[in-house]
Amino acid sequence: MLVWVVLGFIALLDGAISGNVVGMCFGTSMMFGAASLYLTQYVKSEYKGKRALEVIFTILMFSVFVFGYIATRNLILGVITSSIVVIIFAAFVASYLLPKIRKPKSYN
């Protein structure tokens, strides 16, 4: 787990030194994702603050790509941003439709 944080930090530093915004986005997103994953897997607590941190890190992980795309108009970040939007939309549609589909039909 620590490896992903270190790799993300290295990518962030490499992007900052070279001026590559895409590298900085990937590094920052990797660090936020690893922090969220660490909280999910290794911190055993039902504390609401832990859950809030997990959600905040996950949102930050995805929003880095969105802000990176807005700042640079890079094709790679645009594809990633579009994929994130489609996946979130599909998740909301599925969470709305699946209970209606699985609901048993009653015949009177």
C-alpha positions in Angstrom: 0.0 0.0 0.0 2.8 2.4 0.9 4.3 1.6 -2.5 1.4 3.3 -4.3 1.7 6.4 -2.2 5.4 6.6 -2.8 4.9 6.1 -6.6 2.2 8.7 -6.6 4.5 11.1 -4.8 7.3 10.4 -7.2 5.0 11.0 -10.2 3.8 14.2 -8.6 7.3 15.4 -8.1 8.4 14.4 -11.6 5.4 16.2 -13.1 6.1 19.3 -11.0 9.8 19.4 -12.0 9.2 18.8 -15.7 6.0 20.9 -15.8 3.9 18.0 -17.0 0.4 18.5 -15.6 -0.7 15.0 -16.7 2.0 13.4 -14.6 1.0 15.6 -11.6 -2.6 14.5 -12.0 -1.8 10.8 -12.1 0.5 11.1 -9.1 -1.9 13.1 -7.0 -4.8 10.8 -7.9 -2.7 7.7 -7.1 -1.8 9.2 -3.6 -5.5 9.9 -2.9 -6.6 6.5 -4.1 -4.0 4.7 -2.0 -5.0 6.7 1.1 -8.6 5.8 0.6 -7.7 2.2 0.0 -5.6 2.1 3.1 -8.4 3.5 5.2 -10.8 1.0 3.8 -8.7 -2.1 4.3 -6.5 -1.5 7.3 -8.3 0.9 9.7 -10.8 -1.1 11.7 -13.3 1.4 12.9 -16.9 2.3 12.5 -16.1 5.9 13.3 -18.0 8.2 10.9 -14.9 10.4 10.4 -13.1 7.4 8.8 -16.0 6.9 6.4 -16.1 10.6 5.6 -12.3 10.6 4.9 -12.7 7.6 2.6 -15.4 9.4 0.6 -13.4 12.7 0.5 -10.2 10.9 -0.7 -12.3 9.1 -3.4 -13.9 12.3 -4.6 -10.6 14.0 -4.6 -9.0 11.1 -6.6 -11.6 11.6 -9.4 -11.8 15.4 -9.2 -8.0 15.7 -9.9 -8.6 14.3 -13.4 -11.5 16.7 -14.0 -9.6 19.7 -12.9 -6.5 18.5 -14.8 -8.6 18.2 -18.0 -10.2 21.7 -17.5 -6.7 23.2 -17.0 -4.9 21.5 -19.9 -7.6 20.1 -22.4 -5.4 17.0 -22.6 -6.9 14.1 -24.5 -5.9 11.5 -22.0 -7.4 13.4 -19.1 -10.5 14.0 -21.2 -11.0 10.3 -21.9 -10.5 9.5 -18.2 -13.0 12.3 -17.2 -15.6 11.1 -19.7 -15.2 7.5 -18.4 -15.7 8.6 -14.8 -18.8 10.5 -15.7 -20.3 7.5 -17.6 -19.5 5.1 -14.8 -21.0 7.3 -12.2 -24.1 7.8 -14.3 -24.4 4.1 -14.9 -24.1 3.4 -11.2 -26.9 5.8 -10.3 -29.1 4.4 -13.1 -28.4 0.8 -12.0 -29.1 1.7 -8.3 -32.4 3.2 -9.3 -33.5 0.5 -11.7 -32.3 -2.7 -10.2 -34.7 -2.7 -7.2 -37.6 -2.0 -9.5 -36.6 -4.9 -11.8 -36.0 -7.4 -8.9 -39.2 -6.4 -7.1 -41.6 -9.4 -7.4 -44.7 -8.8 -9.4 -47.9 -9.4 -7.5 -50.9 -10.8 -9.5 -54.3 -10.0 -8.0 
